[in-house]
């Protein structure tokens, strides 16, 4: 397909809606966790699994479904993923039991992995090189809008409805996207003649992701060097060794490791992981700051947090246009530099700072994130061969999710470690009678986030030294 395909922008809208919803559901739960924990009668450290299990499932399965898209057609896998995601959303919103909610989130994660892993591959195959930057810009806008809009949209929903509706909003939107897809999506897309599945690679990679992040999140509750987390780390080390050994010898690898020899691709994937990691420091910590430290309602917090996705939605297409006209690596560096500035700005937030300061910091961070997304995705998807588009797209989506789940783990780990150090006792939640502990932990956490963005800038500068044509 190319620019002569009259339905190309409708195709982009159809897959973009699911890119938005899949990333939205990685963060929308955060603002609802206090309400959900109370209604389901479970502690706060347990309700965090509603966020974690979704991200872990998506990350574990992205490569598998990306490869499946290469083998049997990206459109076919994407269509099935739509239905699975909608079913998981419906189950998650039923508000029955905690275990049933986790089941719904696992099903959502499977559907999300099926759609996300093929989104960029479909986009790249649909648009010609001269329009690809703009198309990637719009997809990047859907992606980043969904990834950071969760707390804001969740807060607005909770101000009028029960928490089940933060999942049920996906049902009518998803059905619309499915019906649109039935009309505009091509019936098939080029598939590989080789139908062999790399089962050792698929199993070892999934085992790596699940064991590593379960160990990290479990370690937050019981200690990082107790028996269960240590066993998880050991399984992760064995799994990554098994995975690398398998992929180097497989004729049909799940992740073609030689793709990382393409330096612009590797630098872009590294930068994507780091900026989403940084974004999720904000996604995780700001609901605590606004609702607990500043005592705002979920609805009020939602109105403030909606600033990020709105600005990102505006900046994303601008980044795409700039990527078409200038060196995209330079636009990536510009976006990251603006994000770095915002991370330092979080030091200005305290218990009495004006909410206008929060708004300004958010606008700056959102603008930088929007400028970064589309040029970086354009680079990542444009430097690989056509037969690697599925793998590249799934790795690109994996980078975002690895960043999200790592940001979730690191943000809370740094926050509570600093709070525990100052309080001289183990702290695993917000302490209403000692709000300064949270502010101190938040400041240190965003210092760490700033350092991650500096590392991403260094990667983008190396990318800018290369010939991207």
Secondary structure as UniProt FT lines:
FT   TURN            3..4
FT   TURN            6..7
FT   HELIX           8..24
FT   TURN            25..29
FT   HELIX           30..32
FT   HELIX           33..40
FT   HELIX           44..47
FT   HELIX           49..72
FT   HELIX           74..92
FT   TURN            93..94
FT   HELIX           98..126
FT   HELIX           129..158
FT   TURN            159..160
FT   TURN            163..164
FT   HELIX           165..184
FT   HELIX           199..222
FT   TURN            224..225
FT   HELIX           227..249
FT   TURN            251..252
FT   HELIX           257..261
FT   HELIX           263..287
FT   HELIX           288..293
FT   HELIX           298..325
FT   HELIX           328..345
FT   HELIX           346..348
FT   HELIX           355..382
FT   HELIX           386..388
FT   HELIX           389..423
FT   HELIX           432..434
FT   HELIX           435..464
//
